[in-house]
Amino acid sequence: MSDTRQHLHELIDRLPPTRLTAVAALLEAILDPVSHAVANAPVDDEPVTGEDRRRFREGQAWFAQRGGKGIPMEDVLADFGLKAEDLPFDK
């Protein structure tokens, strides 16, 4: 075991039980920052309007007319003169 890892184990072993929860939360946030951010995000309390509901229903109808299928990404990209390989995906 590395010296740093061993040192961390020793520090954790010295912590009182009441502090272990905080350390666990910190380590979880470091290991999975997206889940931590989502779990701690404020509640979306913006009201849903009649316009929101109407547009949602229109979207559902649009998908229903197309058998539940959307527009293929290749078609969307082609509208802009692009191909999938033109996009800067991290590899």
PyMOL Python script that loads the backbone (N, CA, C, O; Angstrom):
from pymol import cmd

cmd.read_pdbstr("""\
ATOM      1  N   MET A   1       0.861  -1.178   0.000  1.00  0.00           N
ATOM      2  CA  MET A   1       0.000   0.000   0.000  1.00  0.00           C
ATOM      3  C   MET A   1       0.903   1.234   0.000  1.00  0.00           C
ATOM      4  O   MET A   1       1.923   1.269   0.688  1.00  0.00           O
ATOM      5  N   SER A   2       0.512   2.250  -0.784  1.00  0.00           N
ATOM      6  CA  SER A   2       1.336   3.463  -0.858  1.00  0.00           C
ATOM      7  C   SER A   2       1.323   4.193   0.481  1.00  0.00           C
ATOM      8  O   SER A   2       0.427   4.003   1.304  1.00  0.00           O
ATOM      9  N   ASP A   3       2.331   5.027   0.678  1.00  0.00           N
ATOM     10  CA  ASP A   3       2.418   5.804   1.920  1.00  0.00           C
ATOM     11  C   ASP A   3       1.202   6.717   2.084  1.00  0.00           C
ATOM     12  O   ASP A   3       0.663   6.849   3.183  1.00  0.00           O
ATOM     13  N   THR A   4       0.780   7.337   1.004  1.00  0.00           N
ATOM     14  CA  THR A   4      -0.371   8.243   1.079  1.00  0.00           C
ATOM     15  C   THR A   4      -1.634   7.481   1.454  1.00  0.00           C
ATOM     16  O   THR A   4      -2.408   7.930   2.300  1.00  0.00           O
ATOM     17  N   ARG A   5      -1.841   6.337   0.830  1.00  0.00           N
ATOM     18  CA  ARG A   5      -3.022   5.527   1.133  1.00  0.00           C
ATOM     19  C   ARG A   5      -2.996   5.069   2.589  1.00  0.00           C
ATOM     20  O   ARG A   5      -4.016   5.109   3.278  1.00  0.00           O
ATOM     21  N   GLN A   6      -1.844   4.640   3.046  1.00  0.00           N
ATOM     22  CA  GLN A   6      -1.703   4.195   4.435  1.00  0.00           C
ATOM     23  C   GLN A   6      -1.976   5.355   5.394  1.00  0.00           C
ATOM     24  O   GLN A   6      -2.643   5.187   6.414  1.00  0.00           O
ATOM     25  N   HIS A   7      -1.450   6.529   5.052  1.00  0.00           N
ATOM     26  CA  HIS A   7      -1.673   7.708   5.888  1.00  0.00           C
ATOM     27  C   HIS A   7      -3.169   8.045   5.958  1.00  0.00           C
ATOM     28  O   HIS A   7      -3.685   8.365   7.029  1.00  0.00           O
ATOM     29  N   LEU A   8      -3.857   7.970   4.819  1.00  0.00           N
ATOM     30  CA  LEU A   8      -5.300   8.228   4.804  1.00  0.00           C
ATOM     31  C   LEU A   8      -6.054   7.231   5.688  1.00  0.00           C
ATOM     32  O   LEU A   8      -6.961   7.609   6.429  1.00  0.00           O
ATOM     33  N   HIS A   9      -5.675   5.980   5.604  1.00  0.00           N
ATOM     34  CA  HIS A   9      -6.313   4.957   6.456  1.00  0.00           C
ATOM     35  C   HIS A   9      -6.107   5.286   7.934  1.00  0.00           C
ATOM     36  O   HIS A   9      -7.031   5.163   8.738  1.00  0.00           O
ATOM     37  N   GLU A  10      -4.914   5.696   8.279  1.00  0.00           N
ATOM     38  CA  GLU A  10      -4.629   6.033   9.674  1.00  0.00           C
ATOM     39  C   GLU A  10      -5.460   7.238  10.127  1.00  0.00           C
ATOM     40  O   GLU A  10      -5.986   7.251  11.239  1.00  0.00           O
ATOM     41  N   LEU A  11      -5.574   8.248   9.259  1.00  0.00           N
ATOM     42  CA  LEU A  11      -6.384   9.419   9.610  1.00  0.00           C
ATOM     43  C   LEU A  11      -7.851   9.047   9.784  1.00  0.00           C
ATOM     44  O   LEU A  11      -8.501   9.502  10.725  1.00  0.00           O
ATOM     45  N   ILE A  12      -8.365   8.238   8.895  1.00  0.00           N
ATOM     46  CA  ILE A  12      -9.771   7.814   8.989  1.00  0.00           C
ATOM     47  C   ILE A  12      -9.988   7.009  10.260  1.00  0.00           C
ATOM     48  O   ILE A  12     -11.005   7.169  10.935  1.00  0.00           O
ATOM     49  N   ASP A  13      -9.046   6.156  10.582  1.00  0.00           N
ATOM     50  CA  ASP A  13      -9.174   5.352  11.811  1.00  0.00           C
ATOM     51  C   ASP A  13      -9.194   6.220  13.060  1.00  0.00           C
ATOM     52  O   ASP A  13      -9.755   5.810  14.076  1.00  0.00           O
ATOM     53  N   ARG A  14      -8.599   7.405  13.014  1.00  0.00           N
ATOM     54  CA  ARG A  14      -8.570   8.301  14.176  1.00  0.00           C
ATOM     55  C   ARG A  14      -9.813   9.174  14.295  1.00  0.00           C
ATOM     56  O   ARG A  14     -10.042   9.789  15.336  1.00  0.00           O
ATOM     57  N   LEU A  15     -10.617   9.231  13.235  1.00  0.00           N
ATOM     58  CA  LEU A  15     -11.805  10.094  13.255  1.00  0.00           C
ATOM     59  C   LEU A  15     -12.889   9.553  14.179  1.00  0.00           C
ATOM     60  O   LEU A  15     -13.079   8.341  14.272  1.00  0.00           O
ATOM     61  N   PRO A  16     -13.598  10.446  14.860  1.00  0.00           N
ATOM     62  CA  PRO A  16     -14.754   9.994  15.635  1.00  0.00           C
ATOM     63  C   PRO A  16     -15.879   9.593  14.654  1.00  0.00           C
ATOM     64  O   PRO A  16     -15.957  10.128  13.548  1.00  0.00           O
ATOM     65  N   PRO A  17     -16.728   8.674  15.057  1.00  0.00           N
ATOM     66  CA  PRO A  17     -17.800   8.201  14.178  1.00  0.00           C
ATOM     67  C   PRO A  17     -18.670   9.324  13.611  1.00  0.00           C
ATOM     68  O   PRO A  17     -19.189   9.203  12.501  1.00  0.00           O
ATOM     69  N   THR A  18     -18.830  10.405  14.356  1.00  0.00           N
ATOM     70  CA  THR A  18     -19.683  11.498  13.877  1.00  0.00           C
ATOM     71  C   THR A  18     -19.081  12.208  12.672  1.00  0.00           C
ATOM     72  O   THR A  18     -19.808  12.864  11.926  1.00  0.00           O
ATOM     73  N   ARG A  19     -17.784  12.098  12.464  1.00  0.00           N
ATOM     74  CA  ARG A  19     -17.119  12.752  11.324  1.00  0.00           C
ATOM     75  C   ARG A  19     -17.012  11.840  10.096  1.00  0.00           C
ATOM     76  O   ARG A  19     -16.724  12.317   8.998  1.00  0.00           O
ATOM     77  N   LEU A  20     -17.238  10.549  10.269  1.00  0.00           N
ATOM     78  CA  LEU A  20     -17.083   9.618   9.152  1.00  0.00           C
ATOM     79  C   LEU A  20     -18.086   9.889   8.033  1.00  0.00           C
ATOM     80  O   LEU A  20     -17.765   9.713   6.857  1.00  0.00           O
ATOM     81  N   THR A  21     -19.289  10.312   8.389  1.00  0.00           N
ATOM     82  CA  THR A  21     -20.305  10.606   7.381  1.00  0.00           C
ATOM     83  C   THR A  21     -19.837  11.741   6.473  1.00  0.00           C
ATOM     84  O   THR A  21     -20.011  11.680   5.256  1.00  0.00           O
ATOM     85  N   ALA A  22     -19.249  12.766   7.061  1.00  0.00           N
ATOM     86  CA  ALA A  22     -18.762  13.907   6.275  1.00  0.00           C
ATOM     87  C   ALA A  22     -17.627  13.486   5.351  1.00  0.00           C
ATOM     88  O   ALA A  22     -17.579  13.894   4.191  1.00  0.00           O
ATOM     89  N   VAL A  23     -16.724  12.677   5.862  1.00  0.00           N
ATOM     90  CA  VAL A  23     -15.599  12.212   5.042  1.00  0.00           C
ATOM     91  C   VAL A  23     -16.114  11.325   3.908  1.00  0.00           C
ATOM     92  O   VAL A  23     -15.642  11.427   2.775  1.00  0.00           O
ATOM     93  N   ALA A  24     -17.065  10.469   4.206  1.00  0.00           N
ATOM     94  CA  ALA A  24     -17.634   9.599   3.175  1.00  0.00           C
ATOM     95  C   ALA A  24     -18.291  10.434   2.081  1.00  0.00           C
ATOM     96  O   ALA A  24     -18.118  10.144   0.897  1.00  0.00           O
ATOM     97  N   ALA A  25     -19.038  11.462   2.458  1.00  0.00           N
ATOM     98  CA  ALA A  25     -19.689  12.333   1.473  1.00  0.00           C
ATOM     99  C   ALA A  25     -18.650  13.042   0.614  1.00  0.00           C
ATOM    100  O   ALA A  25     -18.835  13.171  -0.597  1.00  0.00           O
ATOM    101  N   LEU A  26     -17.572  13.498   1.216  1.00  0.00           N
ATOM    102  CA  LEU A  26     -16.508  14.167   0.470  1.00  0.00           C
ATOM    103  C   LEU A  26     -15.877  13.216  -0.542  1.00  0.00           C
ATOM    104  O   LEU A  26     -15.689  13.577  -1.704  1.00  0.00           O
ATOM    105  N   LEU A  27     -15.555  12.019  -0.110  1.00  0.00           N
ATOM    106  CA  LEU A  27     -14.945  11.044  -1.023  1.00  0.00           C
ATOM    107  C   LEU A  27     -15.904  10.670  -2.153  1.00  0.00           C
ATOM    108  O   LEU A  27     -15.486  10.527  -3.301  1.00  0.00           O
ATOM    109  N   GLU A  28     -17.178  10.514  -1.831  1.00  0.00           N
ATOM    110  CA  GLU A  28     -18.161  10.209  -2.876  1.00  0.00           C
ATOM    111  C   GLU A  28     -18.270  11.347  -3.871  1.00  0.00           C
ATOM    112  O   GLU A  28     -18.400  11.104  -5.071  1.00  0.00           O
ATOM    113  N   ALA A  29     -18.220  12.585  -3.400  1.00  0.00           N
ATOM    114  CA  ALA A  29     -18.283  13.749  -4.296  1.00  0.00           C
ATOM    115  C   ALA A  29     -17.064  13.803  -5.209  1.00  0.00           C
ATOM    116  O   ALA A  29     -17.178  14.165  -6.380  1.00  0.00           O
ATOM    117  N   ILE A  30     -15.916  13.449  -4.683  1.00  0.00           N
ATOM    118  CA  ILE A  30     -14.695  13.434  -5.490  1.00  0.00           C
ATOM    119  C   ILE A  30     -14.768  12.336  -6.546  1.00  0.00           C
ATOM    120  O   ILE A  30     -14.375  12.546  -7.694  1.00  0.00           O
ATOM    121  N   LEU A  31     -15.269  11.170  -6.159  1.00  0.00           N
ATOM    122  CA  LEU A  31     -15.318  10.037  -7.072  1.00  0.00           C
ATOM    123  C   LEU A  31     -16.430  10.148  -8.101  1.00  0.00           C
ATOM    124  O   LEU A  31     -16.288   9.644  -9.215  1.00  0.00           O
ATOM    125  N   ASP A  32     -17.541  10.802  -7.748  1.00  0.00           N
ATOM    126  CA  ASP A  32     -18.682  10.914  -8.662  1.00  0.00           C
ATOM    127  C   ASP A  32     -19.285  12.309  -8.556  1.00  0.00           C
ATOM    128  O   ASP A  32     -20.353  12.481  -7.968  1.00  0.00           O
ATOM    129  N   PRO A  33     -18.600  13.316  -9.129  1.00  0.00           N
ATOM    130  CA  PRO A  33     -19.055  14.697  -8.963  1.00  0.00           C
ATOM    131  C   PRO A  33     -20.411  14.982  -9.589  1.00  0.00           C
ATOM    132  O   PRO A  33     -21.146  15.835  -9.091  1.00  0.00           O
ATOM    133  N   VAL A  34     -20.764  14.289 -10.669  1.00  0.00           N
ATOM    134  CA  VAL A  34     -22.051  14.554 -11.319  1.00  0.00           C
ATOM    135  C   VAL A  34     -23.202  14.126 -10.419  1.00  0.00           C
ATOM    136  O   VAL A  34     -24.151  14.885 -10.224  1.00  0.00           O
ATOM    137  N   SER A  35     -23.129  12.923  -9.870  1.00  0.00           N
ATOM    138  CA  SER A  35     -24.185  12.464  -8.973  1.00  0.00           C
ATOM    139  C   SER A  35     -24.287  13.366  -7.750  1.00  0.00           C
ATOM    140  O   SER A  35     -25.385  13.644  -7.269  1.00  0.00           O
ATOM    141  N   HIS A  36     -23.152  13.817  -7.251  1.00  0.00           N
ATOM    142  CA  HIS A  36     -23.150  14.716  -6.094  1.00  0.00           C
ATOM    143  C   HIS A  36     -23.845  16.031  -6.443  1.00  0.00           C
ATOM    144  O   HIS A  36     -24.646  16.544  -5.662  1.00  0.00           O
ATOM    145  N   ALA A  37     -23.533  16.566  -7.613  1.00  0.00           N
ATOM    146  CA  ALA A  37     -24.152  17.830  -8.033  1.00  0.00           C
ATOM    147  C   ALA A  37     -25.653  17.675  -8.214  1.00  0.00           C
ATOM    148  O   ALA A  37     -26.419  18.551  -7.813  1.00  0.00           O
ATOM    149  N   VAL A  38     -26.082  16.574  -8.813  1.00  0.00           N
ATOM    150  CA  VAL A  38     -27.512  16.341  -9.019  1.00  0.00           C
ATOM    151  C   VAL A  38     -28.220  16.187  -7.672  1.00  0.00           C
ATOM    152  O   VAL A  38     -29.297  16.746  -7.466  1.00  0.00           O
ATOM    153  N   ALA A  39     -27.623  15.441  -6.773  1.00  0.00           N
ATOM    154  CA  ALA A  39     -28.247  15.216  -5.467  1.00  0.00           C
ATOM    155  C   ALA A  39     -28.376  16.504  -4.669  1.00  0.00           C
ATOM    156  O   ALA A  39     -29.286  16.637  -3.850  1.00  0.00           O
ATOM    157  N   ASN A  40     -27.475  17.456  -4.897  1.00  0.00           N
ATOM    158  CA  ASN A  40     -27.488  18.695  -4.131  1.00  0.00           C
ATOM    159  C   ASN A  40     -28.035  19.889  -4.906  1.00  0.00           C
ATOM    160  O   ASN A  40     -27.963  21.024  -4.433  1.00  0.00           O
ATOM    161  N   ALA A  41     -28.580  19.638  -6.089  1.00  0.00           N
ATOM    162  CA  ALA A  41     -29.138  20.729  -6.898  1.00  0.00           C
ATOM    163  C   ALA A  41     -30.435  21.229  -6.269  1.00  0.00           C
ATOM    164  O   ALA A  41     -31.167  20.459  -5.646  1.00  0.00           O
ATOM    165  N   PRO A  42     -30.715  22.513  -6.434  1.00  0.00           N
ATOM    166  CA  PRO A  42     -31.972  23.036  -5.890  1.00  0.00           C
ATOM    167  C   PRO A  42     -33.170  22.444  -6.627  1.00  0.00           C
ATOM    168  O   PRO A  42     -33.069  22.055  -7.791  1.00  0.00           O
ATOM    169  N   VAL A  43     -34.276  22.385  -5.947  1.00  0.00           N
ATOM    170  CA  VAL A  43     -35.508  21.864  -6.534  1.00  0.00           C
ATOM    171  C   VAL A  43     -35.989  22.824  -7.618  1.00  0.00           C
ATOM    172  O   VAL A  43     -35.967  24.041  -7.435  1.00  0.00           O
ATOM    173  N   ASP A  44     -36.421  22.273  -8.739  1.00  0.00           N
ATOM    174  CA  ASP A  44     -36.983  23.108  -9.809  1.00  0.00           C
ATOM    175  C   ASP A  44     -38.409  23.451  -9.417  1.00  0.00           C
ATOM    176  O   ASP A  44     -39.312  22.622  -9.535  1.00  0.00           O
ATOM    177  N   ASP A  45     -38.607  24.674  -8.951  1.00  0.00           N
ATOM    178  CA  ASP A  45     -39.933  25.067  -8.483  1.00  0.00           C
ATOM    179  C   ASP A  45     -40.622  26.034  -9.447  1.00  0.00           C
ATOM    180  O   ASP A  45     -41.582  26.714  -9.084  1.00  0.00           O
ATOM    181  N   GLU A  46     -40.112  26.083 -10.692  1.00  0.00           N
ATOM    182  CA  GLU A  46     -40.756  26.933 -11.693  1.00  0.00           C
ATOM    183  C   GLU A  46     -42.102  26.319 -12.061  1.00  0.00           C
ATOM    184  O   GLU A  46     -42.166  25.125 -12.355  1.00  0.00           O
ATOM    185  N   PRO A  47     -43.176  27.101 -12.054  1.00  0.00           N
ATOM    186  CA  PRO A  47     -44.488  26.537 -12.348  1.00  0.00           C
ATOM    187  C   PRO A  47     -44.600  26.078 -13.802  1.00  0.00           C
ATOM    188  O   PRO A  47     -43.997  26.662 -14.702  1.00  0.00           O
ATOM    189  N   VAL A  48     -45.378  25.026 -14.007  1.00  0.00           N
ATOM    190  CA  VAL A  48     -45.660  24.536 -15.348  1.00  0.00           C
ATOM    191  C   VAL A  48     -46.846  25.337 -15.873  1.00  0.00           C
ATOM    192  O   VAL A  48     -47.901  25.397 -15.241  1.00  0.00           O
ATOM    193  N   THR A  49     -46.657  25.954 -17.044  1.00  0.00           N
ATOM    194  CA  THR A  49     -47.700  26.812 -17.605  1.00  0.00           C
ATOM    195  C   THR A  49     -48.581  26.048 -18.583  1.00  0.00           C
ATOM    196  O   THR A  49     -48.258  24.928 -18.978  1.00  0.00           O
ATOM    197  N   GLY A  50     -49.682  26.653 -18.966  1.00  0.00           N
ATOM    198  CA  GLY A  50     -50.541  26.072 -19.989  1.00  0.00           C
ATOM    199  C   GLY A  50     -49.797  25.897 -21.297  1.00  0.00           C
ATOM    200  O   GLY A  50     -49.993  24.912 -22.008  1.00  0.00           O
ATOM    201  N   GLU A  51     -48.931  26.872 -21.614  1.00  0.00           N
ATOM    202  CA  GLU A  51     -48.098  26.784 -22.818  1.00  0.00           C
ATOM    203  C   GLU A  51     -47.161  25.580 -22.741  1.00  0.00           C
ATOM    204  O   GLU A  51     -46.981  24.876 -23.735  1.00  0.00           O
ATOM    205  N   ASP A  52     -46.571  25.337 -21.585  1.00  0.00           N
ATOM    206  CA  ASP A  52     -45.709  24.164 -21.393  1.00  0.00           C
ATOM    207  C   ASP A  52     -46.490  22.885 -21.672  1.00  0.00           C
ATOM    208  O   ASP A  52     -46.009  22.000 -22.379  1.00  0.00           O
ATOM    209  N   ARG A  53     -47.684  22.791 -21.121  1.00  0.00           N
ATOM    210  CA  ARG A  53     -48.508  21.588 -21.298  1.00  0.00           C
ATOM    211  C   ARG A  53     -48.892  21.399 -22.762  1.00  0.00           C
ATOM    212  O   ARG A  53     -48.854  20.283 -23.282  1.00  0.00           O
ATOM    213  N   ARG A  54     -49.266  22.503 -23.427  1.00  0.00           N
ATOM    214  CA  ARG A  54     -49.648  22.434 -24.830  1.00  0.00           C
ATOM    215  C   ARG A  54     -48.478  21.928 -25.680  1.00  0.00           C
ATOM    216  O   ARG A  54     -48.653  21.049 -26.524  1.00  0.00           O
ATOM    217  N   ARG A  55     -47.293  22.486 -25.454  1.00  0.00           N
ATOM    218  CA  ARG A  55     -46.130  22.077 -26.244  1.00  0.00           C
ATOM    219  C   ARG A  55     -45.732  20.639 -25.947  1.00  0.00           C
ATOM    220  O   ARG A  55     -45.270  19.925 -26.838  1.00  0.00           O
ATOM    221  N   PHE A  56     -45.907  20.208 -24.700  1.00  0.00           N
ATOM    222  CA  PHE A  56     -45.626  18.816 -24.353  1.00  0.00           C
ATOM    223  C   PHE A  56     -46.570  17.890 -25.119  1.00  0.00           C
ATOM    224  O   PHE A  56     -46.137  16.891 -25.693  1.00  0.00           O
ATOM    225  N   ARG A  57     -47.853  18.224 -25.123  1.00  0.00           N
ATOM    226  CA  ARG A  57     -48.828  17.401 -25.853  1.00  0.00           C
ATOM    227  C   ARG A  57     -48.521  17.375 -27.352  1.00  0.00           C
ATOM    228  O   ARG A  57     -48.644  16.332 -27.993  1.00  0.00           O
ATOM    229  N   GLU A  58     -48.122  18.523 -27.911  1.00  0.00           N
ATOM    230  CA  GLU A  58     -47.742  18.569 -29.323  1.00  0.00           C
ATOM    231  C   GLU A  58     -46.551  17.651 -29.600  1.00  0.00           C
ATOM    232  O   GLU A  58     -46.518  16.954 -30.613  1.00  0.00           O
ATOM    233  N   GLY A  59     -45.596  17.658 -28.710  1.00  0.00           N
ATOM    234  CA  GLY A  59     -44.432  16.788 -28.861  1.00  0.00           C
ATOM    235  C   GLY A  59     -44.810  15.324 -28.797  1.00  0.00           C
ATOM    236  O   GLY A  59     -44.313  14.516 -29.582  1.00  0.00           O
ATOM    237  N   GLN A  60     -45.684  14.976 -27.871  1.00  0.00           N
ATOM    238  CA  GLN A  60     -46.140  13.594 -27.782  1.00  0.00           C
ATOM    239  C   GLN A  60     -46.855  13.185 -29.065  1.00  0.00           C
ATOM    240  O   GLN A  60     -46.637  12.083 -29.571  1.00  0.00           O
ATOM    241  N   ALA A  61     -47.711  14.067 -29.600  1.00  0.00           N
ATOM    242  CA  ALA A  61     -48.435  13.770 -30.840  1.00  0.00           C
ATOM    243  C   ALA A  61     -47.459  13.613 -32.003  1.00  0.00           C
ATOM    244  O   ALA A  61     -47.625  12.722 -32.836  1.00  0.00           O
ATOM    245  N   TRP A  62     -46.442  14.474 -32.062  1.00  0.00           N
ATOM    246  CA  TRP A  62     -45.440  14.406 -33.125  1.00  0.00           C
ATOM    247  C   TRP A  62     -44.750  13.041 -33.121  1.00  0.00           C
ATOM    248  O   TRP A  62     -44.597  12.413 -34.169  1.00  0.00           O
ATOM    249  N   PHE A  63     -44.334  12.585 -31.934  1.00  0.00           N
ATOM    250  CA  PHE A  63     -43.691  11.279 -31.834  1.00  0.00           C
ATOM    251  C   PHE A  63     -44.665  10.159 -32.170  1.00  0.00           C
ATOM    252  O   PHE A  63     -44.280   9.197 -32.835  1.00  0.00           O
ATOM    253  N   ALA A  64     -45.908  10.255 -31.732  1.00  0.00           N
ATOM    254  CA  ALA A  64     -46.901   9.223 -32.012  1.00  0.00           C
ATOM    255  C   ALA A  64     -47.124   9.089 -33.518  1.00  0.00           C
ATOM    256  O   ALA A  64     -47.264   7.972 -34.017  1.00  0.00           O
ATOM    257  N   GLN A  65     -47.161  10.195 -34.246  1.00  0.00           N
ATOM    258  CA  GLN A  65     -47.350  10.160 -35.700  1.00  0.00           C
ATOM    259  C   GLN A  65     -46.185   9.477 -36.403  1.00  0.00           C
ATOM    260  O   GLN A  65     -46.341   8.990 -37.523  1.00  0.00           O
ATOM    261  N   ARG A  66     -45.050   9.435 -35.780  1.00  0.00           N
ATOM    262  CA  ARG A  66     -43.843   8.842 -36.367  1.00  0.00           C
ATOM    263  C   ARG A  66     -43.479   7.509 -35.724  1.00  0.00           C
ATOM    264  O   ARG A  66     -42.334   7.064 -35.793  1.00  0.00           O
ATOM    265  N   GLY A  67     -44.469   6.880 -35.100  1.00  0.00           N
ATOM    266  CA  GLY A  67     -44.222   5.570 -34.486  1.00  0.00           C
ATOM    267  C   GLY A  67     -43.244   5.618 -33.330  1.00  0.00           C
ATOM    268  O   GLY A  67     -42.553   4.635 -33.065  1.00  0.00           O
ATOM    269  N   GLY A  68     -43.173   6.750 -32.632  1.00  0.00           N
ATOM    270  CA  GLY A  68     -42.292   6.866 -31.472  1.00  0.00           C
ATOM    271  C   GLY A  68     -40.839   7.136 -31.817  1.00  0.00           C
ATOM    272  O   GLY A  68     -39.975   7.103 -30.941  1.00  0.00           O
ATOM    273  N   LYS A  69     -40.560   7.405 -33.099  1.00  0.00           N
ATOM    274  CA  LYS A  69     -39.176   7.646 -33.510  1.00  0.00           C
ATOM    275  C   LYS A  69     -38.948   9.121 -33.780  1.00  0.00           C
ATOM    276  O   LYS A  69     -39.821   9.814 -34.302  1.00  0.00           O
ATOM    277  N   GLY A  70     -37.779   9.584 -33.425  1.00  0.00           N
ATOM    278  CA  GLY A  70     -37.403  10.967 -33.674  1.00  0.00           C
ATOM    279  C   GLY A  70     -36.693  11.107 -35.007  1.00  0.00           C
ATOM    280  O   GLY A  70     -36.847  10.266 -35.893  1.00  0.00           O
ATOM    281  N   ILE A  71     -35.928  12.155 -35.145  1.00  0.00           N
ATOM    282  CA  ILE A  71     -35.169  12.407 -36.367  1.00  0.00           C
ATOM    283  C   ILE A  71     -33.760  11.852 -36.164  1.00  0.00           C
ATOM    284  O   ILE A  71     -33.103  12.190 -35.180  1.00  0.00           O
ATOM    285  N   PRO A  72     -33.287  11.005 -37.084  1.00  0.00           N
ATOM    286  CA  PRO A  72     -31.933  10.457 -36.924  1.00  0.00           C
ATOM    287  C   PRO A  72     -30.885  11.574 -36.870  1.00  0.00           C
ATOM    288  O   PRO A  72     -30.991  12.570 -37.587  1.00  0.00           O
ATOM    289  N   MET A  73     -29.894  11.401 -36.029  1.00  0.00           N
ATOM    290  CA  MET A  73     -28.836  12.387 -35.861  1.00  0.00           C
ATOM    291  C   MET A  73     -28.160  12.707 -37.198  1.00  0.00           C
ATOM    292  O   MET A  73     -27.800  13.856 -37.453  1.00  0.00           O
ATOM    293  N   GLU A  74     -27.988  11.700 -38.044  1.00  0.00           N
ATOM    294  CA  GLU A  74     -27.358  11.928 -39.342  1.00  0.00           C
ATOM    295  C   GLU A  74     -28.152  12.942 -40.159  1.00  0.00           C
ATOM    296  O   GLU A  74     -27.559  13.772 -40.848  1.00  0.00           O
ATOM    297  N   ASP A  75     -29.493  12.890 -40.093  1.00  0.00           N
ATOM    298  CA  ASP A  75     -30.338  13.832 -40.829  1.00  0.00           C
ATOM    299  C   ASP A  75     -30.205  15.251 -40.266  1.00  0.00           C
ATOM    300  O   ASP A  75     -30.153  16.222 -41.021  1.00  0.00           O
ATOM    301  N   VAL A  76     -30.150  15.363 -38.940  1.00  0.00           N
ATOM    302  CA  VAL A  76     -30.000  16.676 -38.317  1.00  0.00           C
ATOM    303  C   VAL A  76     -28.657  17.284 -38.719  1.00  0.00           C
ATOM    304  O   VAL A  76     -28.586  18.453 -39.096  1.00  0.00           O
ATOM    305  N   LEU A  77     -27.599  16.486 -38.636  1.00  0.00           N
ATOM    306  CA  LEU A  77     -26.275  16.983 -39.003  1.00  0.00           C
ATOM    307  C   LEU A  77     -26.217  17.373 -40.476  1.00  0.00           C
ATOM    308  O   LEU A  77     -25.605  18.380 -40.832  1.00  0.00           O
ATOM    309  N   ALA A  78     -26.855  16.573 -41.333  1.00  0.00           N
ATOM    310  CA  ALA A  78     -26.853  16.857 -42.776  1.00  0.00           C
ATOM    311  C   ALA A  78     -27.485  18.218 -43.063  1.00  0.00           C
ATOM    312  O   ALA A  78     -27.056  18.913 -43.983  1.00  0.00           O
ATOM    313  N   ASP A  79     -28.502  18.609 -42.283  1.00  0.00           N
ATOM    314  CA  ASP A  79     -29.116  19.923 -42.453  1.00  0.00           C
ATOM    315  C   ASP A  79     -28.093  21.052 -42.280  1.00  0.00           C
ATOM    316  O   ASP A  79     -28.273  22.148 -42.812  1.00  0.00           O
ATOM    317  N   PHE A  80     -27.027  20.776 -41.537  1.00  0.00           N
ATOM    318  CA  PHE A  80     -25.981  21.767 -41.287  1.00  0.00           C
ATOM    319  C   PHE A  80     -24.712  21.472 -42.099  1.00  0.00           C
ATOM    320  O   PHE A  80     -23.674  22.100 -41.894  1.00  0.00           O
ATOM    321  N   GLY A  81     -24.813  20.515 -43.017  1.00  0.00           N
ATOM    322  CA  GLY A  81     -23.659  20.160 -43.841  1.00  0.00           C
ATOM    323  C   GLY A  81     -22.580  19.423 -43.077  1.00  0.00           C
ATOM    324  O   GLY A  81     -21.404  19.506 -43.430  1.00  0.00           O
ATOM    325  N   LEU A  82     -22.964  18.698 -42.027  1.00  0.00           N
ATOM    326  CA  LEU A  82     -22.001  17.993 -41.178  1.00  0.00           C
ATOM    327  C   LEU A  82     -22.229  16.491 -41.209  1.00  0.00           C
ATOM    328  O   LEU A  82     -23.276  16.008 -41.641  1.00  0.00           O
ATOM    329  N   LYS A  83     -21.209  15.757 -40.734  1.00  0.00           N
ATOM    330  CA  LYS A  83     -21.298  14.313 -40.509  1.00  0.00           C
ATOM    331  C   LYS A  83     -20.863  14.052 -39.071  1.00  0.00           C
ATOM    332  O   LYS A  83     -20.237  14.904 -38.441  1.00  0.00           O
ATOM    333  N   ALA A  84     -21.195  12.880 -38.561  1.00  0.00           N
ATOM    334  CA  ALA A  84     -20.852  12.548 -37.166  1.00  0.00           C
ATOM    335  C   ALA A  84     -19.361  12.691 -36.908  1.00  0.00           C
ATOM    336  O   ALA A  84     -18.961  13.140 -35.834  1.00  0.00           O
ATOM    337  N   GLU A  85     -18.547  12.321 -37.862  1.00  0.00           N
ATOM    338  CA  GLU A  85     -17.091  12.396 -37.653  1.00  0.00           C
ATOM    339  C   GLU A  85     -16.575  13.842 -37.593  1.00  0.00           C
ATOM    340  O   GLU A  85     -15.428  14.073 -37.209  1.00  0.00           O
ATOM    341  N   ASP A  86     -17.419  14.813 -37.972  1.00  0.00           N
ATOM    342  CA  ASP A  86     -17.050  16.223 -37.860  1.00  0.00           C
ATOM    343  C   ASP A  86     -17.156  16.755 -36.437  1.00  0.00           C
ATOM    344  O   ASP A  86     -16.603  17.809 -36.125  1.00  0.00           O
ATOM    345  N   LEU A  87     -17.862  16.034 -35.578  1.00  0.00           N
ATOM    346  CA  LEU A  87     -18.091  16.500 -34.206  1.00  0.00           C
ATOM    347  C   LEU A  87     -16.868  16.209 -33.330  1.00  0.00           C
ATOM    348  O   LEU A  87     -16.227  15.170 -33.488  1.00  0.00           O
ATOM    349  N   PRO A  88     -16.544  17.116 -32.414  1.00  0.00           N
ATOM    350  CA  PRO A  88     -15.357  16.954 -31.570  1.00  0.00           C
ATOM    351  C   PRO A  88     -15.602  16.106 -30.327  1.00  0.00           C
ATOM    352  O   PRO A  88     -15.559  16.619 -29.209  1.00  0.00           O
ATOM    353  N   PHE A  89     -15.857  14.824 -30.510  1.00  0.00           N
ATOM    354  CA  PHE A  89     -16.057  13.945 -29.359  1.00  0.00           C
ATOM    355  C   PHE A  89     -14.718  13.606 -28.730  1.00  0.00           C
ATOM    356  O   PHE A  89     -13.730  13.396 -29.432  1.00  0.00           O
ATOM    357  N   ASP A  90     -14.687  13.552 -27.392  1.00  0.00           N
ATOM    358  CA  ASP A  90     -13.483  13.098 -26.703  1.00  0.00           C
ATOM    359  C   ASP A  90     -13.372  11.601 -26.887  1.00  0.00           C
ATOM    360  O   ASP A  90     -14.360  10.878 -26.761  1.00  0.00           O
ATOM    361  N   LYS A  91     -12.193  11.142 -27.178  1.00  0.00           N
ATOM    362  CA  LYS A  91     -12.017   9.701 -27.416  1.00  0.00           C
ATOM    363  C   LYS A  91     -11.198   9.079 -26.338  1.00  0.00           C
ATOM    364  O   LYS A  91     -10.947   7.874 -26.372  1.00  0.00           O
TER     365      LYS A  91
END
""", "prot")
cmd.dss("prot")
cmd.show_as("cartoon", "prot")
cmd.util.cbc("prot")
cmd.orient("prot")
